[in-house]
């Protein structure tokens, strides 16, 4: 047991007995794909491509460099890189020698990076020197004011050079010496995934080789992913979505990962079309922008190779599901968390109506239940907190055993904080977060219910319902709304619309705020606590 984290021995035996867990590590699984088709293109980023055999060589060199530097099994390497090939190679190097890989979002601030360093205590850090408008040398100097920096390597792009002598260029990592790799086991710590911070400061979620491999193999089976597939990924690889489904899933399948380091709808359409991508995953906002670009280009057949696009993190508006189908691909729901990824997904045969009404069916091998405040199971279709237990569930929060005990019980159940229902066919419906639930004068208002209704209005592009403090009622609801082009929406229009939808009056938002955009994480999730901060600032 390390840092309060452990694998429940009874569950461990059960997972091995069922074949859910095996002795093969991520790197060994990757090598199997290399041996099967060494010349297959493994990764394509905006600048180049690399085959499976070339990726094996590159990652081996980096692993040797880490060992020469003195890194040991169980040490932490943090990485703050865009969606580039080097990110994938560094990850594989870590898996080869038992170093814990810790991705950090490229847009994380100095304060956020310092917090992540404090939690993970990396022995070595690798980042870009510069990406888009962000320079990382001055940011890291700012981090150094609050925490001790590990050894830092900066990845330079053409024409760049590292200026600060405390930092080393990545190309100077000593890679030309063959080193003996330590023994790595499938139950060893693989990665620390920082949560996306939709509520508060990120938490360091720890997964093993086995928890990651089970989840990705379950998704591969459910979606019929093969070595012929090409996944398009614009979500950051630092987030669970990108890390799991654009790095691990293709690498263990022998498929190809097509990476985009900065999302733009028109550019995404061109990349998907040119690279013949077969599926993707990300926030519904990505789909909205892609469909808008197709419409502007007048090219409805542009995505003829795309089979489906998985959306998670927020409800999928029905009109978006229909528009995607009109353009030749399907939208599917996926539900999970960094702690339990993925544990529900739409079936390929589900109807469009069902996709927009549910968040997927619980994957085979994963247990799910809905519980009340006492954590006792509730009846089918009754709203409560969603909990899961399975071979995909994390083993704890890094360096935080007390937080681990809050969310992960001694029987292996993870309590998500999400409110929802579970039907007799194990389909999940998420209705909101426990912390998001608005309590207005003692009556509970589910934000998701009202948001879904408002999203059907022709003028509304996006909406987030937030509880704002009220002296008399405790809380009132405020709808933060972004509009479609040429759309108009007023409070009076909202009242008329909700009356027509027969929505109970206590559920109507008392306020609306029309905003140019909603505060989001790098992966596209809406940050309601940021919207509440905006409200409080405005009131003051």
Secondary structure, 3 states (H helix, E strand, C coil): CECCECCCHHHHHHHHHHCCCCCCCHHHHHHHHHHHCCCCEEEECCCCEEEHHHHHHHHHHHHHHHHHCCCCCCCEEEEECCCCHHHHHHHHHHHHHCCEEEECCCCCCHHHHHHHHHHHCCCEEEEECEECCEEHHHHHHHHCCCCCCCEEEEECCCCCCCCCCCCEEHHHCCCCCCCCCCCCCCCCEEEEEECCCCCCCCCEEEEEHHHHHHHHHHHHHHHCCCCCCEEEECCCCCCHHHHHHHHHHHHHHCCEEEECCCCCHHHHHHHHHHHCCCEEEECHHHHHHHHHHHHHHCCCCCCCCCCEEEECCCCCCHHHHHHHHHCCCEEEEEEEECCEEEEEECCCCCCHHHHHHCCCEECCCCEEEEECCCCCECCCCCCEEEEEECCCECCEECCCHHHHHHHECCCCCEEEEEEEEECCCCEEEEEEECCCCEEECCEEECHHHHHHHHHCCCCEEEEEEEEEEECCCEEEEEEEEEECCCCCCCHHHHHHHHHHCCCCHHHCCCEEEECCCCCECCCCCECHHHHHHHHHHHHC
